[in-house]
């Protein structure tokens, strides 16, 4: 947003304040992409890659949901039955997403726009 930083604002304090608001906006809009990249590094790590791939075999679960589940659940063997597990995550047919969340595709789109 160089054009926004270069707007001809005559008042010194207003110009400085506006400049820092633009800088803050640029910083905050860049954070989701940085976080997504870190999540993907985590997903691709040797420790979690196989687990993430296994969880993603469930229809409607993409990378982001898979990693959230693994972080939240830790060890699924603590659930004595599928009913206990389903109750814990409040799994019903109504809240299963119809499409997978594809973080890799979103990152590629974001990198193209940069």
N, C-alpha and C positions, 0 to 999 in steps of 0.2 A: 504494500500500500504506500509506495513512495509518493504518489500523487496527493494522498491525504495529508502526509507529513509536510508537504510543500505548499499547502494552501496559504495564500497571502493574508495572514492574520496580523493586524497591526499592533494590537495590544500585547506587550511582552508577557505578562502573567498569563493571559488567556492562551497565547501561543504555546507557552511552555506546558501548561495544563493539558491542552489539546494534544500536543505531541506525546506526552506520557500516557494519555488515554489510548491513543492509537498503538503505542508500544505494548501496553497492557493487553489490548484486544488481540494483537498478533501473537503474543505469548500464550494467551488462553486458548485461542483457536488451534494452536500447534500441539497442545497437550494431548488431546485424544489420539492423534496419530502416533505420538511418542509412546503413549501407554499401550496402544494396540501392538506396536512393534515389540515392546517388552513382553507382552502376553504371548506373542508368537514365538519369541525366543524361549520362553518358559515351556510352551507347548512342544517345541521341537527338541527340548532337552532329552537326554537319554533316559532320565528317570520317569518322565511323563508321556513321552511320545506314544508308546504302545497303549497306555491307559486311555489317552485322549482318542486315539484311533478306534479303540474298542467302544467307547461311549458314543462316538459319532456314528456307529452302525445303527443306532436307534433312529428310526425315521423322525425327522423334525429337529434333530439335535445337531447343531453345527459346532464349530471350534469354540466359540465364546461360551456357549451354554455348557459344553463338555468340560471346559476348564473351570467354570464356576461350580459345576457339580462336584468335580474332584476336590476342589479347595474346600467346599462346604462339607462334603460327606467324609472326607479322609478315608476311612476304612469301611467299606460297605458290608464286610462280614459281621459287623455289629448288629445288623438287622436279621432277626431270626426267620423272617419270611418276606415274600414279595409284598404281602399286605401291610406289614410293618413299615417297609421301605416306602411304599406308595402313600401311606398315611403321613409319614414324615415329610415327604416332599409335596403332599397334597396333589398327587397325580390323578387327574381325571381326563377323560377324553376331550372335555371342553377346553382345557388349557394347553394341549399339545399343539405347538405351532405347525402350520402347514408347510412352511418353507424353512430350509436350513439357514442359519445366519452364517454368512461366508465372510469372515474377517479378512482372509487373504484378498478376496475380490475388492472389498472396501478399501483396503490399503493400496491396492494397485490403482484404483480410481483416484484416491487422494494424492498419490505420487504423480499421477498424470496431470492433475490440476495444479501442482506446485510449480 
